[in-house]
């Protein structure tokens, strides 16, 4: 029987990452537990990065197909560097 994969939930992955970081920062994990937490954190980080990349690609495709302007770099209005 084929194993059903559950859909990736970005928010749950981020919450789990936060929990892992907190547990590791507390310093009460054994070396083995810390390594397992680190390994799980790396896996979740890669999955989150992949999900973000896919979302960005989807947004860019939607923008192109709707005839709207191309995506541009974000210009932070709080960044007044060079402006007097």
C-alpha distances in whole Angstrom, upper triangle without the diagonal:
4,6,9,12,16,19,21,24,27,30,27,27,31,31,29,31,35,34,33,36,38,37,38,41,42,42,41,37,38,37,34,33,35,33,29,31,32,29,27,30,30,26,27,30,28,25,28,30,28,27,31,32,29,31,34,33,32,36,38,36,37,40,41,40,42,45,45,47,45,44,46,47,47,51,51,54,55,56,59,60,63,64,67
4,6,9,13,15,18,21,24,27,25,24,28,29,27,29,32,31,31,34,36,35,35,39,40,40,39,36,36,36,32,31,33,31,27,28,29,26,24,27,27,23,23,26,25,22,25,27,24,24,28,28,25,27,31,30,29,32,34,32,33,37,37,36,38,41,42,43,41,40,43,43,43,47,48,51,52,52,56,56,59,60,64
4,6,10,13,15,18,21,23,21,21,24,25,23,25,28,28,27,30,32,31,32,35,36,36,36,32,33,32,29,28,29,28,24,25,26,23,21,24,24,20,20,23,22,19,22,24,22,21,25,26,24,26,29,28,27,30,33,31,32,36,36,35,38,41,41,42,40,38,41,41,41,45,45,48,49,49,53,54,57,58,61
4,6,9,12,15,18,21,19,19,22,23,22,24,27,26,26,29,31,30,31,34,36,36,35,32,33,33,30,28,29,28,25,25,26,23,21,23,23,19,19,22,21,18,20,23,20,19,23,24,21,23,26,26,25,28,30,29,29,33,34,33,35,38,38,39,37,36,38,38,39,42,43,46,46,47,51,51,54,55,59
4,6,9,12,15,17,15,15,19,20,18,20,23,23,23,26,28,27,28,31,33,33,33,30,31,31,28,26,27,25,22,22,23,20,18,20,20,16,16,19,17,14,16,19,17,16,19,20,18,20,23,23,22,25,27,26,27,30,31,31,32,35,35,37,34,33,35,35,35,39,39,42,43,43,47,48,51,52,55
4,6,9,12,14,12,13,16,17,16,18,21,21,21,24,26,26,27,30,31,32,32,29,30,30,28,25,26,25,22,21,22,20,17,19,19,16,14,17,17,13,15,18,16,14,18,19,17,18,22,22,21,23,26,25,26,29,30,30,31,34,34,35,33,31,34,34,33,37,37,40,40,41,45,46,49,50,53
4,6,10,12,11,11,15,16,16,17,20,21,21,23,25,26,27,29,31,32,32,30,32,31,29,27,27,26,23,22,23,21,18,18,19,15,14,16,15,12,13,15,13,11,15,16,14,14,18,19,17,20,22,22,22,25,27,26,28,31,30,31,30,28,30,30,30,33,33,36,37,38,42,43,46,46,50
4,6,9,9,8,11,13,13,14,17,18,18,20,22,23,24,26,28,29,29,27,29,29,27,24,24,23,20,19,19,18,15,15,15,12,10,12,12,8,9,12,11,8,12,14,12,13,16,17,16,18,21,21,21,24,26,26,27,30,29,30,28,26,28,27,27,31,31,33,34,35,39,39,43,43,46
4,6,5,6,9,10,11,12,14,16,17,19,20,21,23,24,26,28,28,26,29,29,27,24,24,24,21,19,20,19,15,15,16,14,10,12,13,10,9,12,12,9,12,14,13,13,16,18,17,18,21,22,22,24,27,27,27,30,29,30,28,25,27,27,26,29,29,31,32,33,37,38,41,42,45
4,6,5,6,9,10,11,12,14,15,17,18,20,21,22,25,26,27,26,28,28,26,24,23,23,20,18,18,18,15,13,14,13,9,10,11,8,6,10,10,7,9,12,12,11,14,16,16,17,20,21,21,23,25,26,26,29,27,28,26,23,24,23,22,26,25,28,28,29,33,34,37,38,41
4,5,5,6,9,10,11,12,14,15,17,19,20,21,23,25,26,25,27,28,27,24,23,23,21,18,19,19,16,14,16,15,11,12,14,12,9,12,14,11,12,15,15,14,16,19,18,19,22,23,23,25,27,28,28,31,29,29,28,25,26,25,23,26,25,28,28,29,33,34,37,38,40
4,5,5,6,9,10,11,12,14,15,17,18,20,21,23,24,22,25,25,24,21,20,21,18,16,17,17,13,13,15,13,10,12,14,12,10,14,15,13,14,17,17,17,19,22,21,22,25,26,26,28,30,31,31,34,32,33,31,28,29,28,27,30,28,31,31,32,36,37,41,41,44
4,5,5,6,9,10,10,12,14,15,16,18,20,22,22,20,23,23,22,19,18,18,16,13,14,14,10,9,11,10,6,8,10,8,7,11,12,11,12,15,16,16,18,20,20,21,24,25,26,27,30,31,31,34,32,32,30,27,28,27,26,29,28,31,30,31,35,36,39,40,43
4,5,5,6,9,10,11,12,14,15,16,18,20,22,20,23,23,22,19,18,19,17,14,14,15,12,10,12,12,8,8,11,10,8,11,13,12,12,15,16,16,18,20,21,21,24,26,26,27,30,31,31,33,31,31,29,26,26,25,23,26,25,27,27,28,32,32,36,37,39
4,5,5,6,9,10,11,12,14,15,17,19,20,19,22,22,22,19,18,19,17,14,15,16,13,11,14,14,10,11,15,13,11,15,17,15,16,19,20,19,21,24,24,24,27,29,29,30,33,34,34,36,34,34,32,29,30,28,26,29,27,30,29,30,34,35,38,39,41
4,5,5,6,9,10,11,12,14,15,17,18,16,19,19,18,15,14,15,13,10,12,13,9,8,12,11,8,10,13,12,11,15,17,16,17,20,21,20,23,25,25,26,29,30,30,32,34,35,36,38,37,36,34,31,32,30,28,31,30,32,32,33,36,37,41,41,44
4,5,5,6,9,10,11,12,14,16,17,15,18,18,18,15,13,14,13,9,10,11,8,6,9,10,7,8,11,11,10,13,15,15,15,18,20,20,21,24,25,25,28,29,30,31,34,35,36,38,36,35,33,29,30,28,26,29,27,30,29,30,34,34,38,39,41
4,5,5,6,9,10,10,12,15,16,15,18,19,19,16,14,16,15,11,12,14,12,9,12,14,11,11,15,15,13,15,18,17,17,21,22,22,23,26,27,27,29,31,32,32,35,37,37,39,37,36,34,30,30,28,26,28,27,29,28,29,32,33,37,38,40
4,5,5,6,9,10,11,13,13,13,16,17,17,13,12,15,13,10,11,14,11,10,13,14,12,13,17,16,15,18,20,20,20,23,25,24,26,29,29,30,32,34,34,36,38,39,40,42,40,39,37,34,34,32,30,32,30,33,31,32,36,37,40,41,43
4,5,5,6,9,10,11,12,10,13,14,14,10,9,11,10,6,8,10,8,7,11,12,10,11,15,15,15,17,20,20,20,23,25,25,26,29,30,30,33,34,35,36,39,40,41,43,41,40,38,34,34,32,31,33,31,34,33,33,37,37,41,42,44
4,5,5,6,9,10,12,11,14,14,15,12,10,12,12,8,9,12,11,8,11,13,12,12,15,16,15,17,20,20,20,23,25,25,26,29,30,30,32,35,35,36,38,40,41,42,40,39,37,33,33,30,29,31,29,32,30,30,34,34,38,39,41
4,5,5,6,9,10,11,14,15,16,13,11,14,14,11,12,15,14,12,15,17,15,15,19,20,18,20,23,23,23,26,28,28,29,32,33,33,35,37,38,38,41,43,43,45,42,42,39,36,35,33,31,33,30,33,31,32,35,35,39,40,42
4,6,5,7,7,7,11,12,13,10,9,12,12,9,10,14,13,11,15,17,16,16,20,20,20,22,25,25,25,28,30,30,31,34,35,35,37,39,40,41,43,45,45,47,45,44,42,38,38,36,34,36,34,36,35,35,39,39,42,44,46
4,5,5,7,7,9,10,12,9,6,10,10,8,8,12,12,11,13,16,15,16,19,20,20,21,24,25,25,27,29,30,31,33,35,35,37,39,40,41,43,45,46,47,45,44,42,38,38,35,33,35,33,36,34,34,38,38,41,43,45
4,5,8,9,12,13,15,13,10,13,14,11,11,15,15,13,16,19,18,17,21,22,21,23,26,26,26,28,31,31,31,34,36,36,38,40,41,41,44,46,46,48,45,44,42,38,37,34,33,34,32,34,32,32,36,35,39,40,42
4,6,8,11,13,15,12,11,14,15,13,14,17,17,16,19,21,20,20,24,25,24,26,29,29,29,32,34,33,35,37,39,39,41,43,44,44,47,48,49,51,48,47,45,41,41,38,36,37,35,37,35,35,39,38,42,43,45
4,6,8,10,12,11,9,12,14,12,13,16,17,16,18,21,21,21,24,26,25,27,29,30,30,33,35,35,36,39,40,40,42,44,45,46,48,50,51,52,50,49,46,43,42,39,38,39,37,40,37,37,41,40,44,45,47
4,7,9,11,9,9,13,14,12,14,17,17,17,20,22,22,22,25,27,26,28,31,31,32,34,36,37,38,40,42,42,44,46,47,48,50,52,53,54,52,51,49,45,45,42,40,42,40,42,40,41,44,44,47,49,50
4,6,8,6,6,9,10,9,11,14,14,15,17,19,19,20,23,24,24,26,29,29,30,32,34,35,36,38,40,40,42,44,45,46,49,50,51,53,51,50,47,44,44,41,40,42,40,43,41,41,44,44,48,49,51
4,5,5,6,9,10,10,12,14,15,16,18,20,21,22,24,26,26,28,30,31,32,34,36,37,38,40,42,43,44,46,47,49,50,52,53,55,53,52,50,46,46,43,42,44,43,45,43,44,47,46,50,52,54
4,5,5,6,9,10,10,12,14,15,16,18,20,21,23,24,25,27,29,30,31,33,35,36,37,39,40,42,43,45,46,47,49,51,52,54,52,51,48,45,45,42,41,43,42,45,43,43,46,45,48,51,53
4,5,5,6,9,10,11,12,14,15,17,18,20,21,23,24,26,27,29,30,32,33,35,36,38,39,41,42,44,45,47,48,50,51,53,51,51,48,44,45,42,42,44,43,46,44,44,47,47,50,52,54
4,5,5,6,8,10,11,12,14,15,16,18,20,21,22,24,26,27,28,30,32,33,34,36,37,39,40,42,43,45,46,48,49,51,49,49,46,43,43,40,40,42,40,43,42,42,46,45,49,50,53
4,5,5,6,9,10,10,12,14,15,16,18,20,21,22,24,25,26,28,30,31,32,34,36,37,39,40,42,43,45,46,47,49,47,46,44,40,40,38,37,39,37,41,39,39,42,42,45,47,49
4,5,5,6,9,10,10,12,14,15,17,18,20,21,23,24,26,27,29,30,31,33,35,36,37,39,41,42,43,45,47,48,47,46,43,40,40,37,37,39,38,41,40,39,43,42,45,48,50
4,5,5,6,8,10,11,12,14,16,17,18,20,21,23,24,26,27,29,30,32,33,35,36,38,39,41,42,44,45,47,46,45,42,39,39,37,37,39,38,41,40,40,44,43,47,49,51
4,5,5,6,9,10,10,12,14,15,16,18,20,21,22,24,26,27,28,30,31,33,34,36,37,39,40,42,43,45,43,43,40,37,37,35,34,36,35,38,37,37,41,40,44,45,48
4,5,5,6,9,10,10,12,14,15,16,18,20,21,22,24,25,27,29,30,31,33,35,36,37,39,40,42,44,42,41,38,35,35,32,32,34,33,36,35,35,39,38,41,43,46
4,5,5,6,9,10,11,13,14,15,17,19,20,21,23,25,26,27,29,31,32,33,35,36,38,39,41,43,41,41,38,34,35,33,33,35,35,38,37,37,40,40,43,45,48
4,5,5,6,9,10,11,12,14,15,16,18,20,21,23,24,26,27,29,30,32,33,35,36,37,39,41,40,39,36,33,34,32,32,34,34,37,36,36,40,40,43,45,47
4,5,5,6,9,10,10,12,14,15,16,18,20,21,22,24,26,27,28,30,31,33,35,36,37,39,37,37,34,31,31,29,28,31,30,33,32,32,36,36,39,41,44
4,5,5,6,9,10,10,12,14,15,16,18,20,21,23,24,26,27,29,30,32,33,35,36,38,36,35,32,29,30,28,27,30,30,33,32,32,36,35,38,40,43
4,5,5,6,9,10,11,12,14,15,17,18,20,21,23,25,26,27,29,30,32,33,35,37,35,35,32,29,30,28,28,31,31,35,34,34,38,37,41,42,45
4,5,5,6,9,10,10,12,14,15,16,18,20,21,22,24,26,27,28,30,31,33,35,33,33,30,27,28,27,26,29,29,32,32,32,36,36,39,40,43
4,5,5,6,9,10,11,12,14,15,16,18,20,21,23,24,26,27,29,30,32,33,32,31,28,25,25,23,23,26,26,29,29,29,32,32,35,37,40
4,5,5,6,9,10,10,12,14,15,16,18,20,21,23,24,26,27,29,30,32,31,30,27,24,25,23,24,27,27,30,30,30,34,33,36,38,41
4,5,5,6,9,10,11,12,14,15,16,18,20,21,23,24,26,27,29,31,29,29,26,24,25,24,24,27,27,31,31,31,35,35,38,39,43
4,5,5,6,9,10,10,12,14,15,16,18,20,21,22,24,26,27,29,27,27,24,21,22,21,21,24,24,27,28,28,32,32,35,36,39
4,5,5,6,9,10,11,12,14,15,17,18,20,21,23,24,26,27,26,25,22,19,20,19,19,22,22,26,26,26,30,30,33,34,37
4,5,5,6,9,10,11,12,14,15,17,18,20,21,22,24,26,25,25,22,19,21,20,20,24,25,28,29,29,32,32,35,37,40
4,5,5,6,9,10,11,12,14,15,16,18,20,21,23,25,23,24,21,18,20,20,20,23,24,27,28,28,32,32,35,36,40
4,5,5,6,9,10,11,12,14,15,16,18,20,21,23,21,21,18,15,17,16,16,20,20,24,25,25,28,29,32,33,36
4,5,5,6,9,10,11,12,14,15,17,18,20,22,20,20,17,14,16,15,16,20,21,25,26,25,29,29,32,33,36
4,5,5,6,9,10,11,12,14,15,16,18,20,19,20,17,15,17,18,18,22,24,27,28,28,32,32,35,36,39
4,5,5,6,9,10,11,12,14,15,16,19,17,18,15,13,16,16,16,20,21,24,26,26,30,30,33,34,37
4,5,5,6,9,10,11,12,14,15,17,15,15,12,10,12,13,13,17,19,22,24,24,27,28,30,31,34
4,5,5,6,9,10,11,12,14,16,15,15,12,11,13,14,16,20,22,25,27,27,30,30,32,33,37
4,5,5,6,9,10,10,12,14,14,15,13,12,15,17,18,21,23,26,28,28,31,32,34,35,38
4,5,5,6,9,10,11,13,11,12,10,9,12,14,15,18,20,22,25,25,28,29,31,32,35
4,5,5,6,9,10,11,10,10,7,7,10,12,14,18,20,23,25,25,28,29,30,31,34
4,5,5,6,9,10,10,11,10,10,14,16,18,21,24,26,29,29,31,32,34,34,38
4,5,5,6,9,9,11,10,10,14,17,18,21,23,25,28,29,31,33,34,34,38
4,6,5,6,5,7,7,8,11,14,16,18,21,23,26,26,29,30,31,31,35
4,6,5,6,7,7,9,12,16,18,20,23,25,28,28,30,31,33,33,36
4,6,8,10,10,12,16,19,21,24,27,28,31,32,34,35,36,36,40
4,5,9,10,12,16,19,20,23,25,27,30,30,33,34,35,35,38
4,7,9,12,15,18,20,22,25,26,29,30,31,33,34,33,37
4,7,9,12,15,16,18,21,22,26,26,28,29,30,30,33
4,7,9,12,14,16,19,20,23,23,25,26,27,27,30
4,6,10,12,15,18,20,23,22,24,25,26,26,30
4,7,9,12,15,17,20,20,22,23,24,25,28
4,6,9,12,14,17,16,18,19,21,21,25
4,6,9,12,15,13,16,16,18,19,23
4,6,9,11,11,14,15,17,17,21
4,6,9,8,10,11,14,14,17
4,5,5,9,10,13,13,16
4,5,7,10,13,11,14
4,6,9,12,11,13
4,6,9,9,12
4,6,5,8
4,5,8
4,6
4
